[in-house]
């Protein structure tokens, strides 16, 4: 009898979770249904909940309690600390708790990684309206225009083709890394709070080990709808300011940020169009730029927390 061929890839899934058990269960079910499924699943549970612990037990996921919520970066690092001692894990799939990888996603990404020899593979992410969300930044200038012309999943092949393309950076809601990327490039920064630590790490990974994105895998990114639109509006403002501060920091202080500075004006305009061209919003946007670009403070530092607290108070006064 011929001995079975040894498994070439053994993947560990690392999930940063925070009080979204319905979305987390949806993700765990999607991972379990995929073939091949991840060999181990690690859930770093921010603001640890016994309900989430029970959910992980039911789905054979390894629950790692994190006492307070400091954002995705620290949670992913906790999951990394649990996964890396297992030397049999060849790849690590980094996930937000609100994505839904389709069947075959992991197999396709591992095959792309093997074919290209790169250390990171990103799929394309789509929102609940099937619109491209948080797209990767291609290294090829012509593709930067092409990818912005993608309106839905059906238009991706015509715009991008089926071949993988090198990226400068990519949103990390669903990203496959070879394990040696973390051994070479380190871990996620823990001073971004949110909306930026994934970009920063992907820049390091792409520069040090190579990174590509593939239009052959489309992953829905489906956060839950807010039950309180007023609270959601306030939260959106504070998160957007964190993004602006982190992007400003990366544009001027990351050695791998490439041409990110050219995208700053558009992001600031989008913030002001969303929140309104009021003096207070102009002040907050200017502060976010000053703190990130001039002071070299990411949004997870005390200065960023102070800015968000000020914006939250203003938002509460407007909406409540």
Secondary structure, 3 states (H helix, E strand, C coil): CCCCCCCCCCEEEEEEECCCHHHHHHHHHHHHHCCCCCCEEEEEEECCCHHHHHHHHHCCCEEEEECCCCCHHHHHHHHHHHHCCCCCCCEEEEEECCEECCCCHHHHHHHHHHHHCCCEEEEEEECCCCCEECCCEECCHHHHHHHCCCCCHHHHHHHHCCCCEEEEECCCCEEEEEHHHHHHHCCCCCCCCCCCHHHHHHHHHHHHHCEEEEEEEEEEECCCCCCCHHHHHHHHHHHHHHHHHHHHHHHHHCCCCCCCHHHHHHHHHHHHHHHCCCHHHHHHHHHHHHHHHHCCCCCCCHHHHHHHHHHHHHHHHHHC
